[in-house]
Amino acid sequence: MPWYHGDYPPSYKNQPVKLREKAVEIANALLKEGAEEGVAIATGLKRAREFFQDQENKK
């Protein structure tokens, strides 16, 4: 089930908005590729954290 406009997995609840939005974007892309929902949720959050960590390291 794709997530949009404030609808996101419960495990994203306590994440910063920016991180949560990126994680949802990644998870939705994974779902389109056929990933299972649980895998998409976990991978989306992990990759979003990596994305922002890489952004910080570039500064």
C-alpha distance matrix in Angstrom:
0.0 3.8 6.5 9.9 13.3 13.8 10.4 9.9 9.9 13.2 14.8 14.9 16.8 20.3 19.9 21.8 20.0 20.8 19.4 16.2 15.7 16.5 14.3 11.2 12.6 13.2 9.9 8.2 11.3 11.0 7.7 9.8 12.6 11.2 10.9 9.7 7.2 10.5 12.4 10.2 10.6 14.3 15.1 13.8 16.0 18.8 19.0 18.9 21.8 23.6 23.2 24.8 27.4 28.4 28.8 31.1 33.0 33.8 35.5
3.8 0.0 3.8 6.8 10.5 11.6 8.9 8.6 9.7 13.4 14.7 13.9 15.9 19.2 18.2 19.6 17.5 17.8 16.9 13.8 12.6 13.4 11.8 8.3 9.3 10.5 8.0 5.4 8.8 9.7 7.1 8.6 11.9 11.6 11.5 11.3 8.9 12.0 13.1 10.0 10.3 14.0 14.3 12.1 14.5 17.5 17.1 16.5 19.7 21.5 20.6 22.2 25.0 25.8 25.9 28.3 30.4 30.9 32.5
6.5 3.8 0.0 3.8 7.2 7.9 5.3 5.4 7.7 11.2 12.8 11.3 12.9 16.2 15.3 16.4 14.1 14.9 14.3 11.0 9.8 11.6 10.3 6.5 8.4 10.5 8.5 6.8 10.5 11.8 10.1 11.7 14.9 14.9 14.3 13.9 10.8 13.0 14.4 11.2 10.3 14.0 14.6 11.8 13.4 16.8 16.6 15.3 18.3 20.5 19.5 20.5 23.5 24.7 24.4 26.5 29.0 29.6 30.7
9.9 6.8 3.8 0.0 3.8 6.0 5.2 7.0 10.3 13.3 15.1 12.9 13.8 16.9 15.8 16.1 13.1 13.9 14.3 11.2 9.1 11.5 11.4 7.8 8.8 12.0 11.0 9.0 12.2 14.3 13.0 13.9 17.2 17.9 17.5 17.5 14.6 16.7 17.9 14.5 13.5 16.9 17.3 14.0 15.3 18.8 18.2 16.2 19.3 21.6 20.0 20.6 23.9 25.0 24.2 26.3 29.1 29.3 30.2
13.3 10.5 7.2 3.8 0.0 3.8 5.5 8.1 11.9 14.1 16.1 13.4 13.5 16.2 15.3 15.0 11.6 12.9 14.2 11.2 9.1 12.3 13.0 9.8 11.0 14.5 14.0 12.4 15.4 17.7 16.7 17.6 20.8 21.6 21.1 21.0 17.9 19.6 20.9 17.6 16.1 19.2 19.8 16.3 16.9 20.5 20.0 17.4 20.1 22.7 21.0 20.9 24.4 25.7 24.3 26.2 29.3 29.5 29.8
13.8 11.6 7.9 6.0 3.8 0.0 3.8 6.1 9.7 11.1 13.3 10.7 10.0 12.9 12.6 12.6 9.7 12.0 12.9 9.6 8.8 12.4 12.4 9.8 12.0 15.0 14.2 13.5 16.9 18.5 17.6 19.2 22.2 22.6 21.5 20.9 17.4 18.6 20.2 17.3 15.0 17.9 19.0 15.8 15.6 19.3 19.5 16.8 18.9 22.0 20.7 20.3 23.5 25.3 24.1 25.5 28.7 29.4 29.6
10.4 8.9 5.3 5.2 5.5 3.8 0.0 3.8 7.1 9.1 11.7 10.0 9.9 13.4 13.4 14.4 12.1 14.2 14.2 10.5 10.1 13.1 12.1 9.1 11.8 14.3 12.5 11.8 15.5 16.6 15.2 17.1 20.1 20.0 18.9 17.8 14.3 15.6 17.6 14.9 12.8 16.0 17.5 14.6 14.9 18.6 19.0 17.0 19.3 22.2 21.4 21.4 24.4 26.2 25.6 27.1 30.0 30.8 31.4
9.9 8.6 5.4 7.0 8.1 6.1 3.8 0.0 3.8 6.4 8.3 6.6 7.6 11.1 10.8 12.6 10.9 12.8 11.8 8.1 8.7 11.1 9.3 6.8 10.3 12.0 9.9 10.3 13.9 14.4 13.5 16.0 18.5 18.3 16.5 15.5 11.8 12.5 14.4 11.9 9.3 12.4 14.0 11.3 11.3 15.1 15.9 14.1 16.2 19.1 18.7 18.9 21.6 23.6 23.4 24.8 27.5 28.6 29.5
9.9 9.7 7.7 10.3 11.9 9.7 7.1 3.8 0.0 3.8 5.4 5.6 7.2 10.6 10.9 13.5 12.9 14.7 12.9 9.4 11.1 12.7 9.9 8.3 12.0 12.6 9.9 11.2 14.6 14.2 13.2 16.3 18.3 17.5 15.2 13.5 9.8 9.6 12.0 10.3 7.2 9.9 12.4 10.6 10.3 13.8 15.3 14.2 15.8 18.8 19.1 19.5 21.7 23.9 24.2 25.4 27.8 29.3 30.4
13.2 13.4 11.2 13.3 14.1 11.1 9.1 6.4 3.8 0.0 3.8 5.3 5.2 8.5 10.1 13.2 13.3 15.8 13.9 10.7 13.2 15.1 12.3 11.5 15.3 15.8 13.3 14.9 18.3 17.7 16.8 20.1 21.9 20.9 18.3 16.2 12.6 11.5 14.2 13.3 9.7 11.5 14.5 13.1 11.8 15.1 17.3 16.0 16.8 20.1 20.8 20.7 22.6 25.2 25.5 26.2 28.7 30.6 31.4
14.8 14.7 12.8 15.1 16.1 13.3 11.7 8.3 5.4 3.8 0.0 3.8 5.5 7.4 8.3 11.9 12.9 14.8 12.2 9.7 12.8 13.9 10.8 11.2 14.8 14.6 12.4 14.9 17.8 16.7 16.6 20.1 21.3 20.5 17.5 15.7 12.4 10.5 12.5 11.9 8.1 8.7 12.0 11.0 9.0 11.9 14.5 13.5 13.8 17.1 18.3 18.2 19.6 22.4 23.1 23.6 25.8 27.9 28.9
14.9 13.9 11.3 12.9 13.4 10.7 10.0 6.6 5.6 5.3 3.8 0.0 3.8 5.8 5.4 8.6 9.2 11.1 8.8 6.0 9.2 10.7 8.2 8.6 12.3 12.7 11.2 13.5 16.3 16.1 16.3 19.4 20.8 20.7 18.0 16.9 13.6 12.4 13.7 12.2 8.5 9.6 11.9 9.8 7.6 11.1 13.0 11.2 11.8 15.3 15.9 15.5 17.4 20.1 20.3 20.9 23.5 25.3 26.1
16.8 15.9 12.9 13.8 13.5 10.0 9.9 7.6 7.2 5.2 5.5 3.8 0.0 3.8 5.7 8.5 9.1 12.0 10.7 7.9 11.0 13.3 11.4 11.4 15.0 16.0 14.6 16.5 19.5 19.5 19.5 22.4 24.2 24.0 21.4 20.0 16.4 15.3 17.1 15.7 12.1 13.2 15.7 13.6 11.3 14.6 16.6 14.4 14.6 18.3 18.8 17.8 19.7 22.6 22.5 22.7 25.6 27.5 27.7
20.3 19.2 16.2 16.9 16.2 12.9 13.4 11.1 10.6 8.5 7.4 5.8 3.8 0.0 3.8 6.6 8.7 11.5 10.1 8.7 12.1 14.0 12.5 13.5 16.8 17.5 16.7 19.0 21.7 21.6 22.1 25.0 26.5 26.5 23.7 22.5 19.2 17.6 19.0 17.8 14.1 14.3 16.6 14.8 11.7 14.4 16.6 14.2 13.5 17.3 18.0 16.4 17.9 21.2 21.0 20.7 23.6 25.8 25.7
19.9 18.2 15.3 15.8 15.3 12.6 13.4 10.8 10.9 10.1 8.3 5.4 5.7 3.8 0.0 3.8 6.3 8.3 6.4 5.8 9.4 10.7 9.6 11.3 14.2 14.8 14.7 17.0 19.3 19.5 20.5 23.2 24.5 24.9 22.2 21.6 18.6 17.2 17.8 16.3 12.9 13.0 14.5 12.3 9.2 11.8 13.5 10.7 10.1 14.0 14.4 12.7 14.5 17.6 17.3 17.2 20.1 22.2 22.3
21.8 19.6 16.4 16.1 15.0 12.6 14.4 12.6 13.5 13.2 11.9 8.6 8.5 6.6 3.8 0.0 3.8 5.6 5.4 6.0 8.6 10.1 10.5 12.2 14.3 15.4 16.1 18.1 20.1 20.9 22.1 24.3 25.8 26.7 24.3 24.1 21.2 20.2 20.6 18.5 15.6 15.8 16.7 14.0 11.2 13.6 14.5 11.1 10.6 14.2 13.8 11.5 13.7 16.6 15.6 15.4 18.7 20.4 20.0
20.0 17.5 14.1 13.1 11.6 9.7 12.1 10.9 12.9 13.3 12.9 9.2 9.1 8.7 6.3 3.8 0.0 3.8 5.5 5.0 6.1 8.6 9.7 10.4 12.2 14.2 15.0 16.3 18.4 19.8 20.7 22.6 24.5 25.6 23.6 23.6 20.6 20.4 20.8 18.2 15.5 16.6 17.2 13.9 12.0 14.9 15.1 11.5 12.2 15.5 14.3 12.4 15.4 17.8 16.2 16.8 20.2 21.3 20.9
20.8 17.8 14.9 13.9 12.9 12.0 14.2 12.8 14.7 15.8 14.8 11.1 12.0 11.5 8.3 5.6 3.8 0.0 3.8 5.5 5.3 6.4 8.7 10.1 10.8 12.6 14.3 15.6 17.0 18.7 20.2 21.6 23.2 24.8 23.0 23.6 20.9 20.8 20.6 17.8 15.7 16.5 16.2 12.9 11.4 13.7 13.0 9.2 10.3 13.0 11.2 9.3 12.7 14.6 12.8 13.8 17.2 17.8 17.7
19.4 16.9 14.3 14.3 14.2 12.9 14.2 11.8 12.9 13.9 12.2 8.8 10.7 10.1 6.4 5.4 5.5 3.8 0.0 3.8 5.5 5.2 6.1 8.6 9.9 10.6 12.0 14.2 15.5 16.5 18.2 20.1 21.3 22.7 20.4 20.9 18.4 17.9 17.4 14.9 12.7 13.0 12.8 9.8 7.8 10.0 9.8 6.1 6.9 10.1 9.1 7.7 10.6 12.9 12.1 13.1 16.1 17.3 17.8
16.2 13.8 11.0 11.2 11.2 9.6 10.5 8.1 9.4 10.7 9.7 6.0 7.9 8.7 5.8 6.0 5.0 5.5 3.8 0.0 3.8 5.5 5.0 6.1 8.6 9.9 10.3 12.1 14.2 15.2 16.2 18.3 20.0 20.9 18.8 18.8 15.9 15.6 15.8 13.2 10.6 11.8 12.3 9.0 7.5 10.8 11.0 7.9 9.4 12.7 11.9 11.3 14.1 16.3 15.7 16.9 19.8 21.0 21.5
15.7 12.6 9.8 9.1 9.1 8.8 10.1 8.7 11.1 13.2 12.8 9.2 11.0 12.1 9.4 8.6 6.1 5.3 5.5 3.8 0.0 3.8 5.4 5.1 6.2 8.7 9.8 10.6 12.5 14.3 15.3 16.8 18.7 20.2 18.6 19.2 16.5 17.1 17.0 13.8 12.1 13.8 13.6 9.9 9.6 12.7 11.9 8.7 11.3 13.8 12.1 11.8 15.3 16.7 15.6 17.4 20.3 20.9 21.5
16.5 13.4 11.6 11.5 12.3 12.4 13.1 11.1 12.7 15.1 13.9 10.7 13.3 14.0 10.7 10.1 8.6 6.4 5.2 5.5 3.8 0.0 3.8 5.4 5.0 6.2 8.5 9.9 10.8 12.5 14.3 15.6 16.9 18.8 17.1 18.3 16.2 16.6 15.7 12.5 11.4 12.6 11.4 7.8 8.0 10.3 8.7 5.6 8.8 10.7 8.7 9.2 12.6 13.5 12.9 15.1 17.6 18.1 19.2
14.3 11.8 10.3 11.4 13.0 12.4 12.1 9.3 9.9 12.3 10.8 8.2 11.4 12.5 9.6 10.5 9.7 8.7 6.1 5.0 5.4 3.8 0.0 3.8 5.4 5.1 6.0 8.5 9.9 10.5 12.2 14.3 15.4 16.6 14.4 15.1 12.9 12.9 12.2 9.2 7.7 8.9 8.2 4.5 4.8 7.8 7.1 5.0 8.1 10.3 9.6 10.6 13.3 14.7 14.9 16.8 19.0 20.0 21.4
11.2 8.3 6.5 7.8 9.8 9.8 9.1 6.8 8.3 11.5 11.2 8.6 11.4 13.5 11.3 12.2 10.4 10.1 8.6 6.1 5.1 5.4 3.8 0.0 3.8 5.4 5.0 5.9 8.5 9.7 10.3 12.3 14.2 15.3 13.7 14.1 11.5 12.5 12.5 9.0 7.8 10.4 10.1 6.5 7.8 11.1 10.5 8.8 11.9 14.1 13.0 14.0 17.0 18.1 18.0 20.2 22.5 23.2 24.5
12.6 9.3 8.4 8.8 11.0 12.0 11.8 10.3 12.0 15.3 14.8 12.3 15.0 16.8 14.2 14.3 12.2 10.8 9.9 8.6 6.2 5.0 5.4 3.8 0.0 3.8 5.6 5.3 6.4 8.8 10.1 10.9 12.8 14.7 13.7 15.2 13.3 14.8 14.0 10.3 10.3 12.5 11.1 7.6 9.8 12.3 10.4 8.9 12.6 13.9 12.1 13.6 16.8 17.2 16.9 19.6 21.7 21.8 23.4
13.2 10.5 10.5 12.0 14.5 15.0 14.3 12.0 12.6 15.8 14.6 12.7 16.0 17.5 14.8 15.4 14.2 12.6 10.6 9.9 8.7 6.2 5.1 5.4 3.8 0.0 3.8 5.5 5.1 6.3 8.7 10.0 10.8 12.7 11.3 13.1 11.9 12.9 11.3 7.8 8.6 10.2 7.9 4.9 8.0 9.6 7.5 7.4 11.1 11.7 10.5 12.9 15.4 15.6 16.1 18.9 20.5 20.8 22.9
9.9 8.0 8.5 11.0 14.0 14.2 12.5 9.9 9.9 13.3 12.4 11.2 14.6 16.7 14.7 16.1 15.0 14.3 12.0 10.3 9.8 8.5 6.0 5.0 5.6 3.8 0.0 3.8 5.4 5.0 6.2 8.7 9.9 10.7 8.8 9.8 8.2 9.5 8.5 4.7 5.6 8.1 6.9 4.5 7.8 10.0 9.2 9.5 12.7 13.9 13.4 15.6 17.9 18.6 19.3 21.8 23.4 24.1 26.1
8.2 5.4 6.8 9.0 12.4 13.5 11.8 10.3 11.2 14.9 14.9 13.5 16.5 19.0 17.0 18.1 16.3 15.6 14.2 12.1 10.6 9.9 8.5 5.9 5.3 5.5 3.8 0.0 3.8 5.4 5.0 6.4 8.8 9.9 9.4 10.7 9.2 11.6 11.1 7.4 8.7 11.7 10.6 8.2 11.4 13.7 12.5 12.3 15.9 17.0 15.9 18.0 20.7 21.1 21.4 24.1 25.9 26.2 28.1
11.3 8.8 10.5 12.2 15.4 16.9 15.5 13.9 14.6 18.3 17.8 16.3 19.5 21.7 19.3 20.1 18.4 17.0 15.5 14.2 12.5 10.8 9.9 8.5 6.4 5.1 5.4 3.8 0.0 3.8 5.4 5.1 6.5 8.9 9.0 11.5 11.1 13.4 11.9 8.4 10.7 12.9 10.8 8.9 12.5 13.9 11.9 12.4 16.1 16.3 15.0 17.7 20.2 19.9 20.5 23.5 24.9 24.8 27.1
11.0 9.7 11.8 14.3 17.7 18.5 16.6 14.4 14.2 17.7 16.7 16.1 19.5 21.6 19.5 20.9 19.8 18.7 16.5 15.2 14.3 12.5 10.5 9.7 8.8 6.3 5.0 5.4 3.8 0.0 3.8 5.4 5.0 6.5 5.5 8.3 8.6 10.6 8.6 5.6 8.9 10.6 8.5 7.9 11.7 12.6 11.2 12.7 15.9 16.0 15.6 18.5 20.4 20.4 21.5 24.3 25.4 25.8 28.3
7.7 7.1 10.1 13.0 16.7 17.6 15.2 13.5 13.2 16.8 16.6 16.3 19.5 22.1 20.5 22.1 20.7 20.2 18.2 16.2 15.3 14.3 12.2 10.3 10.1 8.7 6.2 5.0 5.4 3.8 0.0 3.8 5.3 5.1 5.0 6.7 6.7 9.8 9.0 6.3 9.2 11.9 10.8 10.1 13.6 15.2 14.3 15.4 18.6 19.2 18.8 21.4 23.5 23.7 24.7 27.4 28.7 29.2 31.5
9.8 8.6 11.7 13.9 17.6 19.2 17.1 16.0 16.3 20.1 20.1 19.4 22.4 25.0 23.2 24.3 22.6 21.6 20.1 18.3 16.8 15.6 14.3 12.3 10.9 10.0 8.7 6.4 5.1 5.4 3.8 0.0 3.8 5.4 7.4 9.9 10.4 13.6 12.5 9.8 12.8 15.3 13.7 12.7 16.4 17.8 16.2 17.2 20.7 20.9 20.0 22.8 25.1 24.8 25.5 28.6 29.8 29.8 32.2
12.6 11.9 14.9 17.2 20.8 22.2 20.1 18.5 18.3 21.9 21.3 20.8 24.2 26.5 24.5 25.8 24.5 23.2 21.3 20.0 18.7 16.9 15.4 14.2 12.8 10.8 9.9 8.8 6.5 5.0 5.3 3.8 0.0 3.8 5.9 9.4 11.1 13.7 11.7 9.8 13.4 15.1 12.9 12.9 16.7 17.3 15.6 17.4 20.6 20.2 19.7 22.9 24.7 24.2 25.4 28.4 29.2 29.2 32.0
11.2 11.6 14.9 17.9 21.6 22.6 20.0 18.3 17.5 20.9 20.5 20.7 24.0 26.5 24.9 26.7 25.6 24.8 22.7 20.9 20.2 18.8 16.6 15.3 14.7 12.7 10.7 9.9 8.9 6.5 5.1 5.4 3.8 0.0 3.8 6.5 8.9 11.7 10.3 9.2 12.7 14.6 13.2 13.7 17.2 18.0 17.1 19.0 22.0 21.9 21.9 24.9 26.6 26.4 27.9 30.7 31.5 31.9 34.6
10.9 11.5 14.3 17.5 21.1 21.5 18.9 16.5 15.2 18.3 17.5 18.0 21.4 23.7 22.2 24.3 23.6 23.0 20.4 18.8 18.6 17.1 14.4 13.7 13.7 11.3 8.8 9.4 9.0 5.5 5.0 7.4 5.9 3.8 0.0 3.8 6.4 8.4 6.5 6.0 9.6 11.0 9.9 11.0 14.2 14.8 14.5 16.6 19.2 19.3 19.8 22.7 24.1 24.3 26.0 28.5 29.3 30.1 32.7
9.7 11.3 13.9 17.5 21.0 20.9 17.8 15.5 13.5 16.2 15.7 16.9 20.0 22.5 21.6 24.1 23.6 23.6 20.9 18.8 19.2 18.3 15.1 14.1 15.2 13.1 9.8 10.7 11.5 8.3 6.7 9.9 9.4 6.5 3.8 0.0 3.8 5.7 5.4 6.1 8.7 10.3 10.5 11.8 14.4 15.4 15.9 17.7 20.0 20.7 21.5 24.0 25.4 26.1 27.8 30.0 30.9 32.1 34.5
7.2 8.9 10.8 14.6 17.9 17.4 14.3 11.8 9.8 12.6 12.4 13.6 16.4 19.2 18.6 21.2 20.6 20.9 18.4 15.9 16.5 16.2 12.9 11.5 13.3 11.9 8.2 9.2 11.1 8.6 6.7 10.4 11.1 8.9 6.4 3.8 0.0 3.8 5.5 5.1 6.2 8.7 9.9 10.3 12.4 14.3 15.1 16.2 18.5 19.9 20.5 22.6 24.2 25.4 26.7 28.7 30.1 31.3 33.4
10.5 12.0 13.0 16.7 19.6 18.6 15.6 12.5 9.6 11.5 10.5 12.4 15.3 17.6 17.2 20.2 20.4 20.8 17.9 15.6 17.1 16.6 12.9 12.5 14.8 12.9 9.5 11.6 13.4 10.6 9.8 13.6 13.7 11.7 8.4 5.7 3.8 0.0 3.8 5.4 5.2 6.3 8.5 9.8 11.1 12.5 14.2 15.5 17.1 18.6 19.9 21.7 22.9 24.4 26.0 27.6 28.9 30.5 32.6
12.4 13.1 14.4 17.9 20.9 20.2 17.6 14.4 12.0 14.2 12.5 13.7 17.1 19.0 17.8 20.6 20.8 20.6 17.4 15.8 17.0 15.7 12.2 12.5 14.0 11.3 8.5 11.1 11.9 8.6 9.0 12.5 11.7 10.3 6.5 5.4 5.5 3.8 0.0 3.8 5.5 5.3 5.9 8.2 10.1 10.5 11.8 13.9 15.5 16.3 17.7 20.0 21.0 22.0 24.0 25.7 26.6 28.2 30.6
10.2 10.0 11.2 14.5 17.6 17.3 14.9 11.9 10.3 13.3 11.9 12.2 15.7 17.8 16.3 18.5 18.2 17.8 14.9 13.2 13.8 12.5 9.2 9.0 10.3 7.8 4.7 7.4 8.4 5.6 6.3 9.8 9.8 9.2 6.0 6.1 5.1 5.4 3.8 0.0 3.8 5.6 5.2 5.7 8.5 9.8 10.2 11.7 14.1 15.0 15.7 18.0 19.6 20.4 21.9 24.0 25.2 26.4 28.7
10.6 10.3 10.3 13.5 16.1 15.0 12.8 9.3 7.2 9.7 8.1 8.5 12.1 14.1 12.9 15.6 15.5 15.7 12.7 10.6 12.1 11.4 7.7 7.8 10.3 8.6 5.6 8.7 10.7 8.9 9.2 12.8 13.4 12.7 9.6 8.7 6.2 5.2 5.5 3.8 0.0 3.8 5.6 5.2 6.4 8.7 10.1 10.7 12.6 14.4 15.3 16.9 18.5 20.1 21.3 23.0 24.5 26.1 27.9
14.3 14.0 14.0 16.9 19.2 17.9 16.0 12.4 9.9 11.5 8.7 9.6 13.2 14.3 13.0 15.8 16.6 16.5 13.0 11.8 13.8 12.6 8.9 10.4 12.5 10.2 8.1 11.7 12.9 10.6 11.9 15.3 15.1 14.6 11.0 10.3 8.7 6.3 5.3 5.6 3.8 0.0 3.8 5.5 5.4 6.3 8.7 10.0 11.0 12.5 14.3 15.9 16.7 18.4 20.2 21.5 22.7 24.6 26.7
15.1 14.3 14.6 17.3 19.8 19.0 17.5 14.0 12.4 14.5 12.0 11.9 15.7 16.6 14.5 16.7 17.2 16.2 12.8 12.3 13.6 11.4 8.2 10.1 11.1 7.9 6.9 10.6 10.8 8.5 10.8 13.7 12.9 13.2 9.9 10.5 9.9 8.5 5.9 5.2 5.6 3.8 0.0 3.8 5.5 5.0 5.9 8.3 9.9 10.4 11.9 14.3 15.1 16.1 18.1 19.9 20.7 22.3 24.7
13.8 12.1 11.8 14.0 16.3 15.8 14.6 11.3 10.6 13.1 11.0 9.8 13.6 14.8 12.3 14.0 13.9 12.9 9.8 9.0 9.9 7.8 4.5 6.5 7.6 4.9 4.5 8.2 8.9 7.9 10.1 12.7 12.9 13.7 11.0 11.8 10.3 9.8 8.2 5.7 5.2 5.5 3.8 0.0 3.8 5.5 5.3 6.0 8.6 9.9 10.3 12.4 14.1 15.2 16.4 18.4 19.9 21.1 23.2
16.0 14.5 13.4 15.3 16.9 15.6 14.9 11.3 10.3 11.8 9.0 7.6 11.3 11.7 9.2 11.2 12.0 11.4 7.8 7.5 9.6 8.0 4.8 7.8 9.8 8.0 7.8 11.4 12.5 11.7 13.6 16.4 16.7 17.2 14.2 14.4 12.4 11.1 10.1 8.5 6.4 5.4 5.5 3.8 0.0 3.8 5.6 5.1 6.2 8.7 9.8 10.9 12.3 14.2 15.4 16.7 18.4 20.2 21.9
18.8 17.5 16.8 18.8 20.5 19.3 18.6 15.1 13.8 15.1 11.9 11.1 14.6 14.4 11.8 13.6 14.9 13.7 10.0 10.8 12.7 10.3 7.8 11.1 12.3 9.6 10.0 13.7 13.9 12.6 15.2 17.8 17.3 18.0 14.8 15.4 14.3 12.5 10.5 9.8 8.7 6.3 5.0 5.5 3.8 0.0 3.8 5.5 5.3 6.3 8.7 10.3 10.6 12.3 14.4 15.5 16.5 18.5 20.6
19.0 17.1 16.6 18.2 20.0 19.5 19.0 15.9 15.3 17.3 14.5 13.0 16.6 16.6 13.5 14.5 15.1 13.0 9.8 11.0 11.9 8.7 7.1 10.5 10.4 7.5 9.2 12.5 11.9 11.2 14.3 16.2 15.6 17.1 14.5 15.9 15.1 14.2 11.8 10.2 10.1 8.7 5.9 5.3 5.6 3.8 0.0 3.8 5.4 4.9 6.0 8.7 9.6 10.3 12.2 14.2 15.0 16.4 18.8
18.9 16.5 15.3 16.2 17.4 16.8 17.0 14.1 14.2 16.0 13.5 11.2 14.4 14.2 10.7 11.1 11.5 9.2 6.1 7.9 8.7 5.6 5.0 8.8 8.9 7.4 9.5 12.3 12.4 12.7 15.4 17.2 17.4 19.0 16.6 17.7 16.2 15.5 13.9 11.7 10.7 10.0 8.3 6.0 5.1 5.5 3.8 0.0 3.8 5.4 4.9 6.4 8.5 9.8 10.6 12.5 14.2 15.5 17.3
21.8 19.7 18.3 19.3 20.1 18.9 19.3 16.2 15.8 16.8 13.8 11.8 14.6 13.5 10.1 10.6 12.2 10.3 6.9 9.4 11.3 8.8 8.1 11.9 12.6 11.1 12.7 15.9 16.1 15.9 18.6 20.7 20.6 22.0 19.2 20.0 18.5 17.1 15.5 14.1 12.6 11.0 9.9 8.6 6.2 5.3 5.4 3.8 0.0 3.8 5.4 5.4 6.1 8.6 9.9 10.6 12.3 14.4 15.9
23.6 21.5 20.5 21.6 22.7 22.0 22.2 19.1 18.8 20.1 17.1 15.3 18.3 17.3 14.0 14.2 15.5 13.0 10.1 12.7 13.8 10.7 10.3 14.1 13.9 11.7 13.9 17.0 16.3 16.0 19.2 20.9 20.2 21.9 19.3 20.7 19.9 18.6 16.3 15.0 14.4 12.5 10.4 9.9 8.7 6.3 4.9 5.4 3.8 0.0 3.8 5.5 5.0 6.0 8.5 9.8 10.3 12.3 14.6
23.2 20.6 19.5 20.0 21.0 20.7 21.4 18.7 19.1 20.8 18.3 15.9 18.8 18.0 14.4 13.8 14.3 11.2 9.1 11.9 12.1 8.7 9.6 13.0 12.1 10.5 13.4 15.9 15.0 15.6 18.8 20.0 19.7 21.9 19.8 21.5 20.5 19.9 17.7 15.7 15.3 14.3 11.9 10.3 9.8 8.7 6.0 4.9 5.4 3.8 0.0 3.8 5.5 5.2 6.3 8.8 10.0 10.8 13.0
24.8 22.2 20.5 20.6 20.9 20.3 21.4 18.9 19.5 20.7 18.2 15.5 17.8 16.4 12.7 11.5 12.4 9.3 7.7 11.3 11.8 9.2 10.6 14.0 13.6 12.9 15.6 18.0 17.7 18.5 21.4 22.8 22.9 24.9 22.7 24.0 22.6 21.7 20.0 18.0 16.9 15.9 14.3 12.4 10.9 10.3 8.7 6.4 5.4 5.5 3.8 0.0 3.8 5.3 4.9 6.2 8.6 9.9 11.1
27.4 25.0 23.5 23.9 24.4 23.5 24.4 21.6 21.7 22.6 19.6 17.4 19.7 17.9 14.5 13.7 15.4 12.7 10.6 14.1 15.3 12.6 13.3 17.0 16.8 15.4 17.9 20.7 20.2 20.4 23.5 25.1 24.7 26.6 24.1 25.4 24.2 22.9 21.0 19.6 18.5 16.7 15.1 14.1 12.3 10.6 9.6 8.5 6.1 5.0 5.5 3.8 0.0 3.8 5.4 5.1 6.2 8.7 10.3
28.4 25.8 24.7 25.0 25.7 25.3 26.2 23.6 23.9 25.2 22.4 20.1 22.6 21.2 17.6 16.6 17.8 14.6 12.9 16.3 16.7 13.5 14.7 18.1 17.2 15.6 18.6 21.1 19.9 20.4 23.7 24.8 24.2 26.4 24.3 26.1 25.4 24.4 22.0 20.4 20.1 18.4 16.1 15.2 14.2 12.3 10.3 9.8 8.6 6.0 5.2 5.3 3.8 0.0 3.8 5.4 5.0 6.3 9.0
28.8 25.9 24.4 24.2 24.3 24.1 25.6 23.4 24.2 25.5 23.1 20.3 22.5 21.0 17.3 15.6 16.2 12.8 12.1 15.7 15.6 12.9 14.9 18.0 16.9 16.1 19.3 21.4 20.5 21.5 24.7 25.5 25.4 27.9 26.0 27.8 26.7 26.0 24.0 21.9 21.3 20.2 18.1 16.4 15.4 14.4 12.2 10.6 9.9 8.5 6.3 4.9 5.4 3.8 0.0 3.8 5.5 5.3 6.8
31.1 28.3 26.5 26.3 26.2 25.5 27.1 24.8 25.4 26.2 23.6 20.9 22.7 20.7 17.2 15.4 16.8 13.8 13.1 16.9 17.4 15.1 16.8 20.2 19.6 18.9 21.8 24.1 23.5 24.3 27.4 28.6 28.4 30.7 28.5 30.0 28.7 27.6 25.7 24.0 23.0 21.5 19.9 18.4 16.7 15.5 14.2 12.5 10.6 9.8 8.8 6.2 5.1 5.4 3.8 0.0 3.8 5.4 5.5
33.0 30.4 29.0 29.1 29.3 28.7 30.0 27.5 27.8 28.7 25.8 23.5 25.6 23.6 20.1 18.7 20.2 17.2 16.1 19.8 20.3 17.6 19.0 22.5 21.7 20.5 23.4 25.9 24.9 25.4 28.7 29.8 29.2 31.5 29.3 30.9 30.1 28.9 26.6 25.2 24.5 22.7 20.7 19.9 18.4 16.5 15.0 14.2 12.3 10.3 10.0 8.6 6.2 5.0 5.5 3.8 0.0 3.8 5.5
33.8 30.9 29.6 29.3 29.5 29.4 30.8 28.6 29.3 30.6 27.9 25.3 27.5 25.8 22.2 20.4 21.3 17.8 17.3 21.0 20.9 18.1 20.0 23.2 21.8 20.8 24.1 26.2 24.8 25.8 29.2 29.8 29.2 31.9 30.1 32.1 31.3 30.5 28.2 26.4 26.1 24.6 22.3 21.1 20.2 18.5 16.4 15.5 14.4 12.3 10.8 9.9 8.7 6.3 5.3 5.4 3.8 0.0 3.8
35.5 32.5 30.7 30.2 29.8 29.6 31.4 29.5 30.4 31.4 28.9 26.1 27.7 25.7 22.3 20.0 20.9 17.7 17.8 21.5 21.5 19.2 21.4 24.5 23.4 22.9 26.1 28.1 27.1 28.3 31.5 32.2 32.0 34.6 32.7 34.5 33.4 32.6 30.6 28.7 27.9 26.7 24.7 23.2 21.9 20.6 18.8 17.3 15.9 14.6 13.0 11.1 10.3 9.0 6.8 5.5 5.5 3.8 0.0
